[in-house]
Structure formats: C-alpha cells, structure tokens
Amino acid sequence: MSLRRTLPVSLALGLTMAAGAQADEGMWMPSQLPELAKPLKAGGFKGDPGALATVTAPPLSAVVRAGGGTGSFVSPYGLLLTNHHVAMGVIQYNSSAGHNLIDDGFIARDRADERPSNPDFRVLVTVGFDNVTDQVLAQARGKTGRAYFDAVDAASKQIVADCERAGNVRCSVADMYYGTDFYRISQLELTDVRLVYAPPRAIGNYGDEIDNFMWPRHTGDFTLLRAYVGKDGKPAAYSADNVPYQPPAHLQMSLQGPKEGDFAMLAGYPGITYRHRTAAEFASQIDAVLPRRVALFQQMIDTIEAATKDDTQARTRYASQLQSLKNNRKRAAGELEGLLRSDAKTRRAADEQAMLADADPRYRGDIQALLGTLSQGAAVGERDLLLDQVANQTQLLRSALLLERLRIESAKPDAQRESGFQQRDQALIEGVLKQAQRRYDPAVEKALLSALLARYQQLPDAQRLPEFDTAFGRTPQALATALDGLYARTTLGEEAQRLSRFAAAREGKALAPDPLLALAGPLVAAQLRIEDEKKTRDGEGLRLRPAYMQALFAWRAKQGRAVYPDANRSLRISYGKVEALSPRDGVHYDPVTTVAGIVEKNTNAYPFDAPRPLLQAIAKADFGSTADPALKTQTVNFLTNLDTTGGNSGSPVLNAKGELIGLNFDSNWESVSASWWFDPRFKRAVHVDMRYLRWLLAKVYPAPALLQEMGVPAE
C-alpha cells in the first residue's frame, strides 16, 4: 500500500517554519515567502514579502531562465543580464579563428550589429505556476512500476498539451517533494536572442579553472543579451524585422554597493539538489558516483586539449564544451571533498536512522521497498554515465542518435511520443543539428569516443550491451578500426545532410543511408531497453518516495528544521546577507574584493592575463561614482551566504529594497557540496558587484548607450 499526503505539505511547511527556519538555508518556492515574512523582515528586507509570492508579478517576472542558467531583464527593451559562462555558447557560436569574440570580447555598435545566438539557445519567461497534483496522480493510484510511471507521464503530457494549445508558451510539469506535489509551469519561449556586450575572456573568465570555485575572485563574469519578438509582440524565429521584447518587468540597478552584514536576496532557476535523498544515496554519491565523475571528466578534458593543441580552429570550436567539462570536473571534486569534510554520509545515516525509528509504522514498508529499488539503479550507474557522455559529448554521433530516435517517435501519435521528441521539441532538435557544424572536428570527436568507449570496454560483462559490443568491438584495436571507418564514410558532417534527414525523421520516414545512421539503429534499440528499465525503477520511486518524504516532514518539523523542495529548475528565492568566510583555522576572507587583486594576480600569461586597457584603467584610478566609499577603490566581487547551486549562474542578487546589486556566478570551494549537504559554516555564493560592471562599461570598454538604457550614470 502506498501512503501519500497524510500530512499535507502546507502543514508540514507551516510547522517547520513556525519552529524557526534558518534565513541562510533554503531555496524557497515564491508561494512560501509570505509565511517567511517575519524572518525576512528580521533579516533586513524592506519590501512586502507578499509581493514575492507571485512569479508573474514584479520583481520576479523580470527573472528568467537563460540557456542553462538564469538571467534577468534590466531594461524595458529586452536587455538581459546573465553570466559570461552562461552565454559562452552564444559567444563561441559567433567566433572564428580570425574573429575570436571569446578572447577579444564584443560590443554591438547598435541594435543592427547585435549577433544571433546559437539556434538552440532559449530564454523562458515564466507566466504561470499552478498546482496540478490531483490531475497528475488521478490515473496512477493502484498501479506500480512502469505502469505508475506511464500514468504520471501521460497525465503530465496531457497537461502540457492543453497548456500549449493556445500557443506562444512552453509548458512543463515540475515534481515537488519527489512525487508528492506537481506544478504546471507556463513559460513564454523567446528564440530570437542576440549578443549585445561580452567582455574579453580575460575579464569574463579571469583566472579560469585555477580560480573556479575559489575565493578571493576577481572575475567580471557577465554578458548582456537582448531578446526579440515579432512585430505582433509574439515569440518568433530570428528575423531582421523583429523588435525588442518588452518584458513584464525589469530590475533597477542600485547605485550603492553591498557591505558586510547587508541583507541580500537572490532569485533564479537552480538546477537539481539532493538534500532530501536517502542515506543510501548519500553513500553511493560519496563512495562511487563522484570519484567516477572526476576521473571521467578529467579524461575528457585531457583528450580534447591534446586533440586541439595544434589546431586553433578546433580549439575555438570546442572552447565552450571544454569550459563546461572543466567546471563539471572541478564541481565533482569539490562536492566530494565537501561531503567528506562535513562527514555527510555518517550524519545523514544517523539522521535517517532516527527518523525511521520515529516514523509512522505505515510508512516503513514503502520506505524499505524504495531502498531496494534504488540499489538496482546504483548497480548500473557507471555504465549509464558512460553511455550518457557518448551521446552528449559528441556532435555527429549525437546527431545520428537524435535522428533515429526522432524517426521512431514520430511514427507514434504525438501524445505517445517520448518527452523531448514531440512536435513541440522539433525546433530545438533542429537547432542542435544546425549548430553541430561550428562545434565539431572529426579528429576530436574520434578521440573523445575512443576514450569513452575504451572505458566502456572495461566494464564487467553484466553491464555490457551486445549492440555496443557489435558496433565497436571488445578491444581497443577493434574500436579504432570501427571509428576510422565510420568517420571516413559518414556524410553527417555536412549541415545539408543532417537537415535533409531531419525532414524525413520528423515525418517518421526512413532515413537516407549513412554509416552513422546504420550504427544508430541498434544503439537506439539498446538505449530504449535501458530507458524501459529506468522508467520501471522511476515509477516505483514516484510511488514509494512520498512515504519517505512524509516521514521526513514529520521528523524535521519536530526539530524545527526547514523543509523546502529540492531544487528542480523551477523559480526559487534564497535570502541571507553579505558575509565573510573563515574556512579553516587561522584563515579569514573579507567578503569583498577590489581591482588591486587583479593586478596582484596578473602574470601577463593565461589565465591571469588581464587586458592592457583594464590594467591602464586600474592604474589611472578613475573610478568615479562606482568606487566603494569606504574602501576608496573599485570593487569586483562579493560574498553572501545565499543558498545556491548549479543553474543559479546568472541569478540577480538584490538588496533590501529589491534593487540589483550583484550577479551570481560561483560558489566557494568549501561549499560545492551544498547540492547535497548545506553547511552554514562554509556555504557562500560569489557574485559580480554591479559597480564593477558599471565601471567597465563606463571607463574600460565603454558602452554608454547601454548604461543609459539601464538607467544608470555613465560616470
């Protein structure tokens, strides 16, 4: 028997909040903010907490999903602020060996000079957020395993289809509290997004991987984009006739900067957190998953760097992918170190043991069944990670797999197609196929596949798949021969060849022959078999995990601990303060850095090769109104104790008045593990001070028209 919602989520939240939630912990749903009015006010917030409850009203309506992160509108004319690393794909897409916008930066002369983003880049503006739990679960009750999954999946697809029927919006269903509550999210999908301003790499990514996740930082990790729509005000594909999007709200930049102890608040779209997972999942993450990821990502980094070492064009094509791999590798290493430092495995196990001892006996059967299901997934974790990277770290093989899967799905009625392959998804698939040309080199792709599939060949026989063994052999020699033959004969390196097959695949028709497509047939069959097994496990998780969550609600409510949904790419708010960091005995870091640190780090060699115009401006010390009044110099970055994770990149940081003071872009090394375990001693978020952005646009790489558009002085 599956027990669900015997303790309503709202009641669980109310009990916990009444007992006292920590202001520095929690990625809160906007609807929860009115219940947090007292701690918000106590922390220094000067606005109305009730105004934060509605995602479609200011100020939250100015905050959007941008690419793989977050952005915010900062003018009435669609001007969008996000991170340099969030927009790296846009910058890279417009770069070439002879015109490298990554290294040189970019300032559009006027709107006609703004450059189009890569075809699959999207900006999503949330226009609706509604509870649809009863609709999602209506047909699932009484089912198990794959049947339970399919019932939830079918209901979710129907909700999405009904939501999108009117057009102009992209909808999704978000799972809150692991199968307990579901919300329909409606978002305006903006596809015409253009590059407006990007600082040079040596500002936007100053310090690169050496400084990544480190403090003190001295990085201007920001980029300005602009969203466009058709003349009728509706989302439209790129066209010279389009006009700037007029957002429902935009943020006003503060002319005052932050100082230690000031209230700070962040709104964004954090990716995935795992704080409410079981002790067994914590143990697996620490003992197996993270060490595996560190080794694999490092191998891919080494492979790309070796394969592009003597090829400038290949380095440019793989710059965005390489930066993402470096970030993911360092994040995994930091997460592992942080979880070990906090002794998270032991502490989570002790907390769970006490919770289960106190739990309502009716929950225990489902919880034990859940743990058995989870162990099945862990047993194939290494194989699934490798196959996921094979499919997603390549361009031509990825294209072949996409096309074959699209062909299979398109033969079904649209409602029965797999999410990601419905008619609503075809524009995104086409965008992926179009951009492959600018992110592909045959020698690099073969080197990556050689590294990944060589690891696959070392798996135990129980984890191997006959389709992959047949395609690539069981030895390094057979693998090399297979790859050389495939990439010598394939024509998918040509955009026209990919798009002609896309036209057939979207109709469910046979695809023109190609060696990679012939290979994709059996490989997709293997993927579908793995997917079926995973959906069976996921269905059991959806059915059983609510019992675990109910026990967790009750246990943490007794302790007065915060209960908020794990992050799931829906809009969340965190709040806290500007706070220093003392990570180790005898070590103390101030919460603000200045341009003096740029000069101190500068070596005139990558990655500490500050541009000459920046160094000259620092030496001139003409900071004007952007100088910190107490420090008497120009600030660069600052720290808060705000609760963030991946996906919060580009999130706006607001002061007590709701004014924009910073742009989130990183965490300190000691807090990378916060996606699993929140440790208030170490959790800090790293932000670009908006005064640094204003100074760069005013004095270093001038863009006075953009400052005027944002409503701030150019001096």
Helices and strands as residue ranges (DSSP letters): H 9-20, G 30-36, H 37-43, G 49-52, G 60-62, E 63-66, E 69-73, E 79-82, H 88-93, H 101-104, E 106-107, G 111-113, E 115-116, E 123-131, H 133-137, H 145-164, E 169-176, E 181-190, E 192-198, H 201-204, H 208-211, E 223-229, E 243-244, E 263-268, H 279-284, I 285-289, H 290-308, H 312-317, H 319-341, H 344-358, H 361-378, H 381-392, H 396-410, G 414-416, G 423-425, H 426-435, G 436-439, H 442-457, G 461-463, H 466-472, H 476-489, H 495-505, H 515-559, E 572-577, E 581-584, E 587-589, E 592-594, H 595-601, H 612-620, G 624-626, E 627-628, E 633-640, E 652-654, E 660-667, G 669-675, E 685-689, H 690-695, I 696-700, H 704-710
